[in-house]
Each structure stands twice: as structure tokens, then as C-alpha cells.
Amino acid sequence: QVKLLRFLQDGTIERLGGRTPVQIDARILAATNVALQAAVEEGKFREDLYYRLNVVPLFIPPLRERKADVITLLNYYLSRNMEKYRQRRKFSPAAFNLLTNYSWPGNIRELENLVERLVISTNQMVIDVEAIPKELLNKERNSKMHTKSSLKEQLLEFESNLILSKYKELGSSYKVAEALGISQSQAYSKIRKYVKGDVDK
């Protein structure tokens, strides 16, 4: 922390084994999953360094608050691992819905590792709920999904996430209709239902 603070203050570093400060022009982009303000208050992080780094703070919500991104990431890592391991896999609707509603406490890294594990360990083309690790299924953080009032509510949430993801990826109702195998009028109607703002036909 001391060396980083010194660089942020005067823009100089010392090479390993060197004794002469070297002026460099660089920008620092820092990321953390720790609440630094709390760490400062607990004496675990230098207050002066915190304020040096906290110039343009950006907050990225966790995956549990970005359901549409979960769908995109599941598809991306599934495709990447199918190519890597030369396998053909796809998620069943039930497995897709479960993973979309999972809270992902480990965020993208947990999602990436799980998808790779499922591609390797599943012997069938369709990855169903039974293939998902029991420890994930049994955790209390999934209880919200299992206590929803009706099947209709679950299906509506799944449809909303899927439509939002496809529209974000493809950008028009024509392309969404083609990708999902529905009519353009159906796609346009569903996009208008779930997307805030203007919809591109």
C-alpha cells in the first residue's frame, strides 16, 4: 500500500534493484469485492490510499441483480466450453431457469467454473437439473425461487429474462423472432412488454 500510494502521489516508481526514481505516465484502474470504506474504518486499509484511488468510483451490481446478463453469460461460457472440449451441450428449460434465478455469490467466476464443470461431467447433450451439483440446489439462497406462488409466475420471469437477453444481444425484434422461432409481431409485443424505452423493429 505504501509503494502504491507513493506512485499515486508523485508518479514515480523504482525498478527492482534500482535506486533511482523513474517518472512514468500511467492510469490506475482498481477493482475490489471488499467494502473498502469499512476496511478503512477497521484499520485494515490506509485511509489516504483509499481517497487516492476513489476518484471516479463505479459500482457494478452483483449477478443476482442482473438476470439478463446471467442468461448471456451462461450461453457464452457454454459455447466456449463446447468448443474447448469438443462436446455438444444445451441447458434444459428447467436448468436454465434455476441457474438464472440462482444468486451467484461467486459472481462470474462461479458461473464460469460451474458451466465448465457441467460440460465436462454431463454425459448427455441436455444439461438438466439433475446434473447441477446438489450443494448448489440445496443452499438457502435458492429458496426464493422454490417458493414462488405459481408455475405461471416462474414462466413469466423466464420469458422476461430470455427476451431481455436476446434483445440486448441482437438489437431488433426481427432478429429476436428469428432466434426464438416466433413471429415478428409476437417478438415485438413481448419486447415492448419487458423493455423500457423505445423498441427497434
Number of C-alpha atoms within 10 A of each C-alpha: 10 10 11 15 16 13 15 17 11 10 16 17 18 13 9 6 6 9 9 10 11 11 12 11 6 10 8 8 7 8 10 6 6 8 8 16 15 11 14 15 11 10 10 11 15 17 14 13 17 16 10 12 16 12 8 6 9 8 6 8 9 15 20 16 13 14 23 21 19 25 21 19 17 20 15 14 18 23 17 14 20 18 11 11 11 10 15 14 19 17 18 14 15 14 18 21 21 20 22 25 25 22 19 20 13 12 14 16 10 11 20 17 12 18 23 17 15 19 26 14 12 15 12 13 13 16 22 18 18 10 16 19 12 10 7 14 16 10 10 8 14 17 13 11 15 11 8 11 9 9 8 10 11 17 14 11 15 21 15 18 22 23 25 20 20 21 22 15 12 12 14 18 25 19 17 27 19 12 11 12 10 12 14 17 13 14 23 20 13 16 23 16 11 13 14 8 7 8 14 12 14
